[in-house]
């Protein structure tokens, strides 16, 4: 008789992780970074910046309707998107720069997923208690008291998700106006939909999926290890000092005292505080985000048993041989300042400097000229030849400006027998409203006996001067004569 057995399971069920609260230098550093970054994220849309009448007064604004990006005194137009592209390139170079120096430091300290998970863990501890209380609650049969605690926890997490995820929409329109419209129900449906999606993803990623996002959804665990080498400083366990691990009797010597036993007493403190649920003593692992909480937990235990700190610490693989023999490790600066990281930094800083220089050297206005080719030229009653051009002036400043238009030859000198007029205007001056583009018809006329009228094509330079501050800009064009 054959006994039918169930097929083997290909995927194991998720084991929930309940990290213990820990105190220490790295935990405090993470709180500071999270507080600063979240404060910037929440507060930035509400900062005001006066740009003049008719201009938005929000300091940081992504104005999709008018195709503008405002950052305090800086205004980026669509044709200047290379500034945004440059920042993205800097971000791309920043990943190998910081990873090659300090491992997955972004994941452990500044990643939004890490910050969100920390916020939800604080909420969980506040409602359900620390690690042991949460373990008992998880393993206990579901009763009214347990259900009430879990309901309160999820409600608080959802309330945290609303401003955390929803704050992003305030960067795309006037924040005070949008907030009022959201409460009165008059905001655009896109605002409600976007806010709902961002709130839901924040809640699901930080409150429900948690470490699974880092392990399965994020590409960083697969990409960043390839950027690390033997000089990279990352969180690791000094196995040569901690093994063989085991319980110690009071006063029993260990390797740090010249004994045979390792300093690790197998207290599991480093495992219990890990938000990823791994054991750092099992060497570097894909799941490790180098949050360094295990360092704080281990240092706390070492202080209690009277052993030196640093059993778990930031270290480089290249120092292992020296430390095993009792020699001092290489200075930290020598790990950080090496050819590879200096190359990354040079490229990263070079792009940043180039963007700053380009930002301060850009003209306060742009111009473009297009010859009207139908017809190429017009013969006037007196035999003069006239060409028509479409001049497009873009005033990128926050005030109306007067511009003077003139023309010279390719050599920079004023050509003989030529005149310039603007359609509908008494002289060669044009007003352009603040932060707007103006298109103007320009007529250039050459007398019938002039060299320009007789030649098939002649090169000209059109000049535009800002009358207020004297800034000039030029653009080349072509004049078509009768020999065409």
PyMOL commands that set and color helices and strands:
alter all, ss='L'
color gray80, all
select helices_A, chain A and resi 25-46+78-80+82-102+105-110+112-128+131-139+144-171+175-184+189-209+211-217+220-227+239-242+255-257+269-272+280-282+293-305+317-324+332-336+339-361+451-454
alter helices_A, ss='H'
color red, helices_A
select strands_A, chain A and resi 60-63+68-71+74-77+234-237+312-315+365-371+378-379+385-395+401-409+418-422+429-432+436-446+457-466+472-480
alter strands_A, ss='S'
color yellow, strands_A
deselect
rebuild
show_as cartoon
